[in-house]
């Protein structure tokens, strides 16, 4: 691989991860707070400042490309944000191509963040050597991405394979923030935890997954009940993904996977019981690269664009 000097940005809801790549090597990563509830131009200004710092630190005058991983539905052909939920809301009207060309005189690629993470895991992580993969990411919501025969699945409107958290697992269930009823997110996402906590008698006003799993390990019955609900929701969602996309392996990622020792065996048991796979059992594996998977994935995609 030609040693292109690339800047890769992974836009999270609370943090921006920015990496400088020299060829395949991730030379340095910077994590800064996001401005996801403010005007998108503020986020761009933060990114500009960090790119300038990287250029100074590594004594480079120009960069070969920028890769931008975005937590929304993205038109990867035109680099336009089509839809994004409750963060970076005005990014849908921001001209990213003009920014990269006028400010940095370089090419730009964009991709949904879950697809970027899947690409990273495929190239260097838990999916290496396997060309039919599904990735499900557990956290604030439930993200997803699909690789079929070594190609990322996008669909006509760029939303194929990345809305796994909105597979319906209970058509009579609670209203989801997407407008549908009974989505997997209503029983297994960070935003739904306060609702689950109230239903199960959780004693505190606040709750996150770290608190939940710590309490579960301590044997707190309300925590045990909530964890069981979440794992059943994640498993039902994964069964839907398996039926839809026929993967050889499912990669499970997200911050929740700090408790992979609890989550994976229970998910595997439920998935093996309920997934209709007459050819055998789908392999279930935890993501290996965590916070940097999307950076590696975008760097590979950018390299493919540059050498075409």
ChimeraX commands (.cxc) that place a marker at each C-alpha (Angstrom):
marker #1 position 0.00,0.00,0.00 radius 0.5
marker #1 position 1.27,3.45,-0.93 radius 0.5
marker #1 position 1.84,5.46,2.22 radius 0.5
marker #1 position -0.90,8.02,1.87 radius 0.5
marker #1 position -1.28,10.58,4.63 radius 0.5
marker #1 position -4.92,10.44,5.64 radius 0.5
marker #1 position -7.04,12.05,8.34 radius 0.5
marker #1 position -9.95,9.96,9.60 radius 0.5
marker #1 position -12.74,11.31,11.82 radius 0.5
marker #1 position -15.25,9.14,13.68 radius 0.5
marker #1 position -18.12,11.36,14.81 radius 0.5
marker #1 position -19.73,10.06,17.98 radius 0.5
marker #1 position -22.57,11.74,19.79 radius 0.5
marker #1 position -20.37,12.76,22.72 radius 0.5
marker #1 position -16.81,12.33,21.38 radius 0.5
marker #1 position -14.93,12.88,18.16 radius 0.5
marker #1 position -12.13,10.42,17.44 radius 0.5
marker #1 position -9.61,11.79,14.97 radius 0.5
marker #1 position -6.76,9.68,13.62 radius 0.5
marker #1 position -3.73,10.35,11.46 radius 0.5
marker #1 position -2.73,7.45,9.20 radius 0.5
marker #1 position 0.54,6.99,7.36 radius 0.5
marker #1 position -0.44,4.22,4.98 radius 0.5
marker #1 position -1.95,1.43,7.08 radius 0.5
marker #1 position -0.40,2.66,10.31 radius 0.5
marker #1 position -2.50,4.64,12.75 radius 0.5
marker #1 position 0.16,7.06,13.93 radius 0.5
marker #1 position -1.83,9.04,16.47 radius 0.5
marker #1 position -5.38,9.38,17.76 radius 0.5
marker #1 position -6.97,12.38,19.41 radius 0.5
marker #1 position -10.29,12.24,21.24 radius 0.5
marker #1 position -12.15,15.50,21.83 radius 0.5
marker #1 position -15.61,16.41,23.04 radius 0.5
marker #1 position -18.28,16.76,20.40 radius 0.5
marker #1 position -20.62,19.69,19.76 radius 0.5
marker #1 position -23.41,17.43,18.57 radius 0.5
marker #1 position -26.20,19.69,19.86 radius 0.5
marker #1 position -24.70,22.89,18.46 radius 0.5
marker #1 position -24.37,24.23,14.92 radius 0.5
marker #1 position -22.47,21.71,12.81 radius 0.5
marker #1 position -19.96,24.35,11.77 radius 0.5
marker #1 position -18.62,24.32,15.37 radius 0.5
marker #1 position -17.77,20.64,14.95 radius 0.5
marker #1 position -16.06,21.40,11.65 radius 0.5
marker #1 position -13.98,24.13,13.31 radius 0.5
marker #1 position -12.83,21.61,15.96 radius 0.5
marker #1 position -11.90,19.13,13.26 radius 0.5
marker #1 position -9.98,21.81,11.33 radius 0.5
marker #1 position -7.97,22.68,14.43 radius 0.5
marker #1 position -6.99,19.05,15.04 radius 0.5
marker #1 position -6.03,18.47,11.40 radius 0.5
marker #1 position -3.78,21.52,11.63 radius 0.5
marker #1 position -2.19,20.11,14.78 radius 0.5
marker #1 position -1.53,16.76,13.08 radius 0.5
marker #1 position 0.06,18.47,10.08 radius 0.5
marker #1 position 2.37,20.41,12.38 radius 0.5
marker #1 position 3.26,17.42,14.54 radius 0.5
marker #1 position 4.14,15.19,11.58 radius 0.5
marker #1 position 5.65,17.97,9.44 radius 0.5
marker #1 position 3.39,17.50,6.44 radius 0.5
marker #1 position 2.20,20.24,4.15 radius 0.5
marker #1 position -0.76,18.45,2.60 radius 0.5
marker #1 position -2.97,15.47,3.33 radius 0.5
marker #1 position -4.05,12.94,0.72 radius 0.5
marker #1 position -7.61,12.43,1.91 radius 0.5
marker #1 position -10.20,12.78,4.65 radius 0.5
marker #1 position -12.54,10.02,5.79 radius 0.5
marker #1 position -15.60,10.93,7.82 radius 0.5
marker #1 position -17.59,8.31,9.75 radius 0.5
marker #1 position -21.06,9.66,10.55 radius 0.5
marker #1 position -23.78,8.31,12.93 radius 0.5
marker #1 position -26.60,8.63,10.43 radius 0.5
marker #1 position -27.82,7.68,6.96 radius 0.5
marker #1 position -25.26,8.94,4.44 radius 0.5
marker #1 position -25.30,9.18,0.66 radius 0.5
marker #1 position -21.78,7.89,0.11 radius 0.5
marker #1 position -21.85,8.84,-3.59 radius 0.5
marker #1 position -22.40,12.55,-2.96 radius 0.5
marker #1 position -21.10,12.78,0.65 radius 0.5
marker #1 position -24.44,14.12,1.84 radius 0.5
marker #1 position -25.98,13.40,5.24 radius 0.5
marker #1 position -29.53,12.28,4.48 radius 0.5
marker #1 position -30.85,11.75,7.99 radius 0.5
marker #1 position -29.41,11.85,11.50 radius 0.5
marker #1 position -31.16,11.42,14.83 radius 0.5
marker #1 position -30.92,14.09,17.55 radius 0.5
marker #1 position -27.29,15.06,16.93 radius 0.5
marker #1 position -25.44,17.18,14.36 radius 0.5
marker #1 position -28.92,17.97,13.05 radius 0.5
marker #1 position -27.91,20.70,10.58 radius 0.5
marker #1 position -25.25,18.47,9.01 radius 0.5
marker #1 position -27.95,17.54,6.47 radius 0.5
marker #1 position -27.54,20.99,4.89 radius 0.5
marker #1 position -23.76,21.29,5.24 radius 0.5
marker #1 position -21.65,21.00,2.07 radius 0.5
marker #1 position -18.92,18.56,3.12 radius 0.5
marker #1 position -17.39,18.39,-0.35 radius 0.5
marker #1 position -16.93,22.15,-0.46 radius 0.5
marker #1 position -15.34,22.08,2.99 radius 0.5
marker #1 position -12.78,19.38,2.12 radius 0.5
marker #1 position -11.92,20.97,-1.22 radius 0.5
marker #1 position -11.74,24.61,-0.12 radius 0.5
marker #1 position -10.18,24.14,3.31 radius 0.5
marker #1 position -7.89,21.17,2.73 radius 0.5
marker #1 position -7.68,20.79,-1.06 radius 0.5
marker #1 position -8.21,17.05,-0.78 radius 0.5
marker #1 position -10.74,14.33,-1.49 radius 0.5
marker #1 position -13.39,13.25,0.99 radius 0.5
marker #1 position -15.26,10.02,1.61 radius 0.5
marker #1 position -18.14,9.51,4.04 radius 0.5
marker #1 position -19.80,6.44,5.49 radius 0.5
marker #1 position -22.23,5.41,8.20 radius 0.5
marker #1 position -20.30,4.79,11.43 radius 0.5
marker #1 position -21.45,1.19,11.88 radius 0.5
marker #1 position -20.43,0.30,8.32 radius 0.5
marker #1 position -17.05,1.93,8.94 radius 0.5
marker #1 position -16.59,-0.15,12.10 radius 0.5
marker #1 position -17.56,-3.33,10.27 radius 0.5
marker #1 position -15.04,-2.56,7.53 radius 0.5
marker #1 position -12.34,-2.13,10.19 radius 0.5
marker #1 position -13.22,-5.41,11.89 radius 0.5
marker #1 position -13.28,-7.17,8.51 radius 0.5
marker #1 position -9.85,-5.94,7.54 radius 0.5
marker #1 position -7.94,-6.20,10.81 radius 0.5
marker #1 position -10.24,-7.52,13.54 radius 0.5
marker #1 position -12.91,-10.07,14.41 radius 0.5
marker #1 position -14.12,-10.52,10.82 radius 0.5
marker #1 position -10.76,-10.96,9.13 radius 0.5
marker #1 position -10.93,-13.57,6.36 radius 0.5
marker #1 position -14.74,-13.82,6.34 radius 0.5
marker #1 position -16.67,-12.11,3.53 radius 0.5
marker #1 position -20.23,-12.50,4.85 radius 0.5
marker #1 position -20.63,-10.60,8.10 radius 0.5
marker #1 position -23.17,-8.77,10.18 radius 0.5
marker #1 position -22.13,-6.35,12.89 radius 0.5
marker #1 position -24.41,-5.18,15.67 radius 0.5
marker #1 position -23.31,-2.36,17.97 radius 0.5
marker #1 position -24.88,-1.97,21.39 radius 0.5
marker #1 position -24.93,1.37,23.17 radius 0.5
marker #1 position -27.02,4.54,23.14 radius 0.5
marker #1 position -28.96,2.85,20.34 radius 0.5
marker #1 position -28.44,-0.35,18.39 radius 0.5
marker #1 position -26.48,0.10,15.20 radius 0.5
marker #1 position -25.68,-2.38,12.51 radius 0.5
marker #1 position -23.94,-3.06,9.23 radius 0.5
marker #1 position -23.79,-5.89,6.71 radius 0.5
marker #1 position -21.08,-7.25,4.43 radius 0.5
marker #1 position -22.16,-9.65,1.66 radius 0.5
marker #1 position -19.54,-11.36,-0.49 radius 0.5
marker #1 position -16.99,-8.78,0.60 radius 0.5
marker #1 position -19.17,-5.77,-0.28 radius 0.5
marker #1 position -20.80,-3.36,2.15 radius 0.5
marker #1 position -24.57,-3.40,1.78 radius 0.5
marker #1 position -26.04,0.07,1.12 radius 0.5
marker #1 position -29.34,-0.36,-0.74 radius 0.5
marker #1 position -31.17,2.08,-3.01 radius 0.5
marker #1 position -31.46,4.76,-0.30 radius 0.5
marker #1 position -28.27,3.97,1.68 radius 0.5
marker #1 position -30.08,2.50,4.69 radius 0.5
marker #1 position -29.83,-1.24,4.00 radius 0.5
marker #1 position -28.23,-3.21,6.79 radius 0.5
marker #1 position -27.65,-0.30,9.18 radius 0.5
marker #1 position -31.05,-0.02,10.91 radius 0.5
marker #1 position -30.89,-3.28,12.82 radius 0.5
marker #1 position -31.96,-1.65,16.07 radius 0.5
marker #1 position -35.27,-0.86,14.42 radius 0.5
marker #1 position -36.16,-4.41,13.55 radius 0.5
marker #1 position -39.49,-4.99,15.28 radius 0.5
marker #1 position -39.34,-7.65,17.98 radius 0.5
marker #1 position -42.81,-6.92,19.44 radius 0.5
marker #1 position -45.45,-5.32,17.19 radius 0.5
marker #1 position -47.57,-4.58,20.26 radius 0.5
marker #1 position -44.65,-3.08,22.16 radius 0.5
marker #1 position -43.69,0.40,23.26 radius 0.5
marker #1 position -43.25,3.35,20.90 radius 0.5
marker #1 position -39.69,3.70,19.65 radius 0.5
marker #1 position -38.01,7.05,19.05 radius 0.5
marker #1 position -38.17,6.23,15.32 radius 0.5
marker #1 position -41.98,6.19,15.43 radius 0.5
marker #1 position -42.45,2.44,15.10 radius 0.5
marker #1 position -43.61,0.11,17.85 radius 0.5
marker #1 position -41.60,-2.62,19.53 radius 0.5
marker #1 position -38.20,-2.00,17.96 radius 0.5
marker #1 position -35.24,-3.79,19.52 radius 0.5
marker #1 position -34.03,-0.44,20.85 radius 0.5
marker #1 position -37.08,-0.15,23.10 radius 0.5
marker #1 position -35.76,-3.08,25.16 radius 0.5
marker #1 position -32.01,-2.90,24.74 radius 0.5
marker #1 position -30.60,0.61,24.35 radius 0.5
marker #1 position -29.17,3.19,26.71 radius 0.5
marker #1 position -32.04,5.58,26.02 radius 0.5
marker #1 position -34.55,2.88,27.03 radius 0.5
marker #1 position -32.78,1.91,30.26 radius 0.5
marker #1 position -34.61,4.46,32.47 radius 0.5
marker #1 position -37.92,3.00,31.30 radius 0.5
marker #1 position -36.78,-0.55,31.99 radius 0.5
marker #1 position -35.37,0.57,35.34 radius 0.5
marker #1 position -38.67,2.08,36.43 radius 0.5
marker #1 position -40.56,-1.06,35.37 radius 0.5
marker #1 position -38.19,-3.24,37.41 radius 0.5
marker #1 position -37.93,-1.15,40.58 radius 0.5
marker #1 position -34.42,0.23,40.05 radius 0.5
marker #1 position -33.70,2.32,43.16 radius 0.5
marker #1 position -31.82,5.27,41.61 radius 0.5
marker #1 position -32.85,8.08,39.27 radius 0.5
marker #1 position -29.96,7.41,36.88 radius 0.5
marker #1 position -28.73,4.24,35.20 radius 0.5
marker #1 position -26.21,3.25,32.55 radius 0.5
marker #1 position -24.93,-0.09,31.31 radius 0.5
marker #1 position -21.85,-0.06,33.52 radius 0.5
marker #1 position -23.97,0.47,36.64 radius 0.5
marker #1 position -26.43,-2.15,35.43 radius 0.5
marker #1 position -23.90,-4.91,34.88 radius 0.5
marker #1 position -22.06,-4.14,38.12 radius 0.5
marker #1 position -25.35,-4.50,39.99 radius 0.5
marker #1 position -26.15,-7.69,38.10 radius 0.5
marker #1 position -22.78,-9.19,39.11 radius 0.5
marker #1 position -23.59,-8.25,42.71 radius 0.5
marker #1 position -26.80,-10.25,42.44 radius 0.5
marker #1 position -29.28,-7.34,42.59 radius 0.5
marker #1 position -32.58,-8.89,41.37 radius 0.5
marker #1 position -33.78,-5.78,39.53 radius 0.5
marker #1 position -30.48,-5.62,37.62 radius 0.5
marker #1 position -30.64,-9.33,36.80 radius 0.5
marker #1 position -34.13,-8.80,35.35 radius 0.5
marker #1 position -33.12,-5.79,33.23 radius 0.5
marker #1 position -30.01,-7.55,31.89 radius 0.5
marker #1 position -32.14,-10.55,30.94 radius 0.5
marker #1 position -34.53,-8.28,29.01 radius 0.5
marker #1 position -31.69,-6.53,27.18 radius 0.5
marker #1 position -29.97,-9.76,26.21 radius 0.5
marker #1 position -33.23,-11.25,24.95 radius 0.5
marker #1 position -33.83,-8.10,22.88 radius 0.5
marker #1 position -30.30,-8.15,21.43 radius 0.5
marker #1 position -30.65,-11.84,20.62 radius 0.5
marker #1 position -34.04,-11.42,18.94 radius 0.5
marker #1 position -32.63,-8.54,16.91 radius 0.5
marker #1 position -29.64,-10.67,15.90 radius 0.5
marker #1 position -31.87,-13.54,14.82 radius 0.5
marker #1 position -33.71,-11.10,12.54 radius 0.5
marker #1 position -30.39,-9.93,11.10 radius 0.5
marker #1 position -29.30,-13.53,10.49 radius 0.5
marker #1 position -32.55,-14.35,8.71 radius 0.5
marker #1 position -32.27,-11.19,6.60 radius 0.5
marker #1 position -28.61,-11.33,5.58 radius 0.5
marker #1 position -27.35,-14.91,6.00 radius 0.5
marker #1 position -23.94,-14.14,7.54 radius 0.5
marker #1 position -21.27,-16.64,8.54 radius 0.5
marker #1 position -20.36,-14.57,11.59 radius 0.5
marker #1 position -22.02,-11.87,13.70 radius 0.5
marker #1 position -19.69,-9.37,15.35 radius 0.5
marker #1 position -21.03,-7.69,18.49 radius 0.5
marker #1 position -19.53,-4.32,19.38 radius 0.5
marker #1 position -20.18,-1.21,21.43 radius 0.5
marker #1 position -19.27,-0.06,24.92 radius 0.5
marker #1 position -21.63,-2.62,26.48 radius 0.5
marker #1 position -19.21,-5.34,25.41 radius 0.5
marker #1 position -17.05,-4.62,28.44 radius 0.5
marker #1 position -19.37,-7.28,29.85 radius 0.5
marker #1 position -18.87,-9.67,26.92 radius 0.5
marker #1 position -18.25,-12.54,29.36 radius 0.5
marker #1 position -21.88,-12.25,30.44 radius 0.5
marker #1 position -23.44,-11.17,27.17 radius 0.5
marker #1 position -21.96,-13.44,24.49 radius 0.5
marker #1 position -22.70,-16.88,26.03 radius 0.5
marker #1 position -26.31,-15.94,26.75 radius 0.5
marker #1 position -26.84,-14.42,23.32 radius 0.5
marker #1 position -25.24,-17.43,21.66 radius 0.5
marker #1 position -27.57,-19.80,23.51 radius 0.5
marker #1 position -30.69,-17.89,22.43 radius 0.5
marker #1 position -29.52,-17.36,18.86 radius 0.5
marker #1 position -28.62,-21.03,18.41 radius 0.5
marker #1 position -32.05,-21.95,19.75 radius 0.5
marker #1 position -34.11,-19.64,17.55 radius 0.5
marker #1 position -32.20,-18.82,14.34 radius 0.5
marker #1 position -33.29,-20.89,11.34 radius 0.5
marker #1 position -29.92,-21.91,9.91 radius 0.5
marker #1 position -30.12,-25.50,8.60 radius 0.5
marker #1 position -26.53,-25.29,7.34 radius 0.5
marker #1 position -25.13,-24.90,10.87 radius 0.5
marker #1 position -24.63,-22.31,13.60 radius 0.5
marker #1 position -23.68,-18.69,13.05 radius 0.5
marker #1 position -20.44,-17.77,14.76 radius 0.5
marker #1 position -20.81,-14.99,17.35 radius 0.5
marker #1 position -17.74,-12.96,18.24 radius 0.5
marker #1 position -16.96,-9.77,20.15 radius 0.5
marker #1 position -15.46,-6.87,18.20 radius 0.5
marker #1 position -11.70,-6.67,18.64 radius 0.5
marker #1 position -10.88,-3.06,17.82 radius 0.5
marker #1 position -13.52,-1.19,19.80 radius 0.5
marker #1 position -13.04,2.56,19.57 radius 0.5
marker #1 position -10.65,2.47,16.61 radius 0.5
marker #1 position -12.47,0.04,14.27 radius 0.5
marker #1 position -14.22,2.84,12.37 radius 0.5
marker #1 position -10.93,4.70,11.94 radius 0.5
marker #1 position -9.26,1.66,10.36 radius 0.5
marker #1 position -12.33,0.96,8.23 radius 0.5
marker #1 position -12.52,4.48,6.85 radius 0.5
marker #1 position -8.81,4.48,6.11 radius 0.5
marker #1 position -9.19,1.34,3.96 radius 0.5
marker #1 position -12.19,2.81,2.14 radius 0.5
marker #1 position -10.30,6.04,1.54 radius 0.5
marker #1 position -7.30,4.17,0.17 radius 0.5
marker #1 position -9.56,2.34,-2.29 radius 0.5
marker #1 position -10.92,5.70,-3.44 radius 0.5
marker #1 position -7.50,7.28,-3.83 radius 0.5
marker #1 position -5.98,4.49,-5.92 radius 0.5
marker #1 position -8.94,4.20,-8.35 radius 0.5
marker link #1:1,2 radius 0.2
marker link #1:2,3 radius 0.2
marker link #1:3,4 radius 0.2
marker link #1:4,5 radius 0.2
marker link #1:5,6 radius 0.2
marker link #1:6,7 radius 0.2
marker link #1:7,8 radius 0.2
marker link #1:8,9 radius 0.2
marker link #1:9,10 radius 0.2
marker link #1:10,11 radius 0.2
marker link #1:11,12 radius 0.2
marker link #1:12,13 radius 0.2
marker link #1:13,14 radius 0.2
marker link #1:14,15 radius 0.2
marker link #1:15,16 radius 0.2
marker link #1:16,17 radius 0.2
marker link #1:17,18 radius 0.2
marker link #1:18,19 radius 0.2
marker link #1:19,20 radius 0.2
marker link #1:20,21 radius 0.2
marker link #1:21,22 radius 0.2
marker link #1:22,23 radius 0.2
marker link #1:23,24 radius 0.2
marker link #1:24,25 radius 0.2
marker link #1:25,26 radius 0.2
marker link #1:26,27 radius 0.2
marker link #1:27,28 radius 0.2
marker link #1:28,29 radius 0.2
marker link #1:29,30 radius 0.2
marker link #1:30,31 radius 0.2
marker link #1:31,32 radius 0.2
marker link #1:32,33 radius 0.2
marker link #1:33,34 radius 0.2
marker link #1:34,35 radius 0.2
marker link #1:35,36 radius 0.2
marker link #1:36,37 radius 0.2
marker link #1:37,38 radius 0.2
marker link #1:38,39 radius 0.2
marker link #1:39,40 radius 0.2
marker link #1:40,41 radius 0.2
marker link #1:41,42 radius 0.2
marker link #1:42,43 radius 0.2
marker link #1:43,44 radius 0.2
marker link #1:44,45 radius 0.2
marker link #1:45,46 radius 0.2
marker link #1:46,47 radius 0.2
marker link #1:47,48 radius 0.2
marker link #1:48,49 radius 0.2
marker link #1:49,50 radius 0.2
marker link #1:50,51 radius 0.2
marker link #1:51,52 radius 0.2
marker link #1:52,53 radius 0.2
marker link #1:53,54 radius 0.2
marker link #1:54,55 radius 0.2
marker link #1:55,56 radius 0.2
marker link #1:56,57 radius 0.2
marker link #1:57,58 radius 0.2
marker link #1:58,59 radius 0.2
marker link #1:59,60 radius 0.2
marker link #1:60,61 radius 0.2
marker link #1:61,62 radius 0.2
marker link #1:62,63 radius 0.2
marker link #1:63,64 radius 0.2
marker link #1:64,65 radius 0.2
marker link #1:65,66 radius 0.2
marker link #1:66,67 radius 0.2
marker link #1:67,68 radius 0.2
marker link #1:68,69 radius 0.2
marker link #1:69,70 radius 0.2
marker link #1:70,71 radius 0.2
marker link #1:71,72 radius 0.2
marker link #1:72,73 radius 0.2
marker link #1:73,74 radius 0.2
marker link #1:74,75 radius 0.2
marker link #1:75,76 radius 0.2
marker link #1:76,77 radius 0.2
marker link #1:77,78 radius 0.2
marker link #1:78,79 radius 0.2
marker link #1:79,80 radius 0.2
marker link #1:80,81 radius 0.2
marker link #1:81,82 radius 0.2
marker link #1:82,83 radius 0.2
marker link #1:83,84 radius 0.2
marker link #1:84,85 radius 0.2
marker link #1:85,86 radius 0.2
marker link #1:86,87 radius 0.2
marker link #1:87,88 radius 0.2
marker link #1:88,89 radius 0.2
marker link #1:89,90 radius 0.2
marker link #1:90,91 radius 0.2
marker link #1:91,92 radius 0.2
marker link #1:92,93 radius 0.2
marker link #1:93,94 radius 0.2
marker link #1:94,95 radius 0.2
marker link #1:95,96 radius 0.2
marker link #1:96,97 radius 0.2
marker link #1:97,98 radius 0.2
marker link #1:98,99 radius 0.2
marker link #1:99,100 radius 0.2
marker link #1:100,101 radius 0.2
marker link #1:101,102 radius 0.2
marker link #1:102,103 radius 0.2
marker link #1:103,104 radius 0.2
marker link #1:104,105 radius 0.2
marker link #1:105,106 radius 0.2
marker link #1:106,107 radius 0.2
marker link #1:107,108 radius 0.2
marker link #1:108,109 radius 0.2
marker link #1:109,110 radius 0.2
marker link #1:110,111 radius 0.2
marker link #1:111,112 radius 0.2
marker link #1:112,113 radius 0.2
marker link #1:113,114 radius 0.2
marker link #1:114,115 radius 0.2
marker link #1:115,116 radius 0.2
marker link #1:116,117 radius 0.2
marker link #1:117,118 radius 0.2
marker link #1:118,119 radius 0.2
marker link #1:119,120 radius 0.2
marker link #1:120,121 radius 0.2
marker link #1:121,122 radius 0.2
marker link #1:122,123 radius 0.2
marker link #1:123,124 radius 0.2
marker link #1:124,125 radius 0.2
marker link #1:125,126 radius 0.2
marker link #1:126,127 radius 0.2
marker link #1:127,128 radius 0.2
marker link #1:128,129 radius 0.2
marker link #1:129,130 radius 0.2
marker link #1:130,131 radius 0.2
marker link #1:131,132 radius 0.2
marker link #1:132,133 radius 0.2
marker link #1:133,134 radius 0.2
marker link #1:134,135 radius 0.2
marker link #1:135,136 radius 0.2
marker link #1:136,137 radius 0.2
marker link #1:137,138 radius 0.2
marker link #1:138,139 radius 0.2
marker link #1:139,140 radius 0.2
marker link #1:140,141 radius 0.2
marker link #1:141,142 radius 0.2
marker link #1:142,143 radius 0.2
marker link #1:143,144 radius 0.2
marker link #1:144,145 radius 0.2
marker link #1:145,146 radius 0.2
marker link #1:146,147 radius 0.2
marker link #1:147,148 radius 0.2
marker link #1:148,149 radius 0.2
marker link #1:149,150 radius 0.2
marker link #1:150,151 radius 0.2
marker link #1:151,152 radius 0.2
marker link #1:152,153 radius 0.2
marker link #1:153,154 radius 0.2
marker link #1:154,155 radius 0.2
marker link #1:155,156 radius 0.2
marker link #1:156,157 radius 0.2
marker link #1:157,158 radius 0.2
marker link #1:158,159 radius 0.2
marker link #1:159,160 radius 0.2
marker link #1:160,161 radius 0.2
marker link #1:161,162 radius 0.2
marker link #1:162,163 radius 0.2
marker link #1:163,164 radius 0.2
marker link #1:164,165 radius 0.2
marker link #1:165,166 radius 0.2
marker link #1:166,167 radius 0.2
marker link #1:167,168 radius 0.2
marker link #1:168,169 radius 0.2
marker link #1:169,170 radius 0.2
marker link #1:170,171 radius 0.2
marker link #1:171,172 radius 0.2
marker link #1:172,173 radius 0.2
marker link #1:173,174 radius 0.2
marker link #1:174,175 radius 0.2
marker link #1:175,176 radius 0.2
marker link #1:176,177 radius 0.2
marker link #1:177,178 radius 0.2
marker link #1:178,179 radius 0.2
marker link #1:179,180 radius 0.2
marker link #1:180,181 radius 0.2
marker link #1:181,182 radius 0.2
marker link #1:182,183 radius 0.2
marker link #1:183,184 radius 0.2
marker link #1:184,185 radius 0.2
marker link #1:185,186 radius 0.2
marker link #1:186,187 radius 0.2
marker link #1:187,188 radius 0.2
marker link #1:188,189 radius 0.2
marker link #1:189,190 radius 0.2
marker link #1:190,191 radius 0.2
marker link #1:191,192 radius 0.2
marker link #1:192,193 radius 0.2
marker link #1:193,194 radius 0.2
marker link #1:194,195 radius 0.2
marker link #1:195,196 radius 0.2
marker link #1:196,197 radius 0.2
marker link #1:197,198 radius 0.2
marker link #1:198,199 radius 0.2
marker link #1:199,200 radius 0.2
marker link #1:200,201 radius 0.2
marker link #1:201,202 radius 0.2
marker link #1:202,203 radius 0.2
marker link #1:203,204 radius 0.2
marker link #1:204,205 radius 0.2
marker link #1:205,206 radius 0.2
marker link #1:206,207 radius 0.2
marker link #1:207,208 radius 0.2
marker link #1:208,209 radius 0.2
marker link #1:209,210 radius 0.2
marker link #1:210,211 radius 0.2
marker link #1:211,212 radius 0.2
marker link #1:212,213 radius 0.2
marker link #1:213,214 radius 0.2
marker link #1:214,215 radius 0.2
marker link #1:215,216 radius 0.2
marker link #1:216,217 radius 0.2
marker link #1:217,218 radius 0.2
marker link #1:218,219 radius 0.2
marker link #1:219,220 radius 0.2
marker link #1:220,221 radius 0.2
marker link #1:221,222 radius 0.2
marker link #1:222,223 radius 0.2
marker link #1:223,224 radius 0.2
marker link #1:224,225 radius 0.2
marker link #1:225,226 radius 0.2
marker link #1:226,227 radius 0.2
marker link #1:227,228 radius 0.2
marker link #1:228,229 radius 0.2
marker link #1:229,230 radius 0.2
marker link #1:230,231 radius 0.2
marker link #1:231,232 radius 0.2
marker link #1:232,233 radius 0.2
marker link #1:233,234 radius 0.2
marker link #1:234,235 radius 0.2
marker link #1:235,236 radius 0.2
marker link #1:236,237 radius 0.2
marker link #1:237,238 radius 0.2
marker link #1:238,239 radius 0.2
marker link #1:239,240 radius 0.2
marker link #1:240,241 radius 0.2
marker link #1:241,242 radius 0.2
marker link #1:242,243 radius 0.2
marker link #1:243,244 radius 0.2
marker link #1:244,245 radius 0.2
marker link #1:245,246 radius 0.2
marker link #1:246,247 radius 0.2
marker link #1:247,248 radius 0.2
marker link #1:248,249 radius 0.2
marker link #1:249,250 radius 0.2
marker link #1:250,251 radius 0.2
marker link #1:251,252 radius 0.2
marker link #1:252,253 radius 0.2
marker link #1:253,254 radius 0.2
marker link #1:254,255 radius 0.2
marker link #1:255,256 radius 0.2
marker link #1:256,257 radius 0.2
marker link #1:257,258 radius 0.2
marker link #1:258,259 radius 0.2
marker link #1:259,260 radius 0.2
marker link #1:260,261 radius 0.2
marker link #1:261,262 radius 0.2
marker link #1:262,263 radius 0.2
marker link #1:263,264 radius 0.2
marker link #1:264,265 radius 0.2
marker link #1:265,266 radius 0.2
marker link #1:266,267 radius 0.2
marker link #1:267,268 radius 0.2
marker link #1:268,269 radius 0.2
marker link #1:269,270 radius 0.2
marker link #1:270,271 radius 0.2
marker link #1:271,272 radius 0.2
marker link #1:272,273 radius 0.2
marker link #1:273,274 radius 0.2
marker link #1:274,275 radius 0.2
marker link #1:275,276 radius 0.2
marker link #1:276,277 radius 0.2
marker link #1:277,278 radius 0.2
marker link #1:278,279 radius 0.2
marker link #1:279,280 radius 0.2
marker link #1:280,281 radius 0.2
marker link #1:281,282 radius 0.2
marker link #1:282,283 radius 0.2
marker link #1:283,284 radius 0.2
marker link #1:284,285 radius 0.2
marker link #1:285,286 radius 0.2
marker link #1:286,287 radius 0.2
marker link #1:287,288 radius 0.2
marker link #1:288,289 radius 0.2
marker link #1:289,290 radius 0.2
marker link #1:290,291 radius 0.2
marker link #1:291,292 radius 0.2
marker link #1:292,293 radius 0.2
marker link #1:293,294 radius 0.2
marker link #1:294,295 radius 0.2
marker link #1:295,296 radius 0.2
marker link #1:296,297 radius 0.2
marker link #1:297,298 radius 0.2
marker link #1:298,299 radius 0.2
marker link #1:299,300 radius 0.2
marker link #1:300,301 radius 0.2
marker link #1:301,302 radius 0.2
marker link #1:302,303 radius 0.2
marker link #1:303,304 radius 0.2
marker link #1:304,305 radius 0.2
marker link #1:305,306 radius 0.2
marker link #1:306,307 radius 0.2
marker link #1:307,308 radius 0.2
view
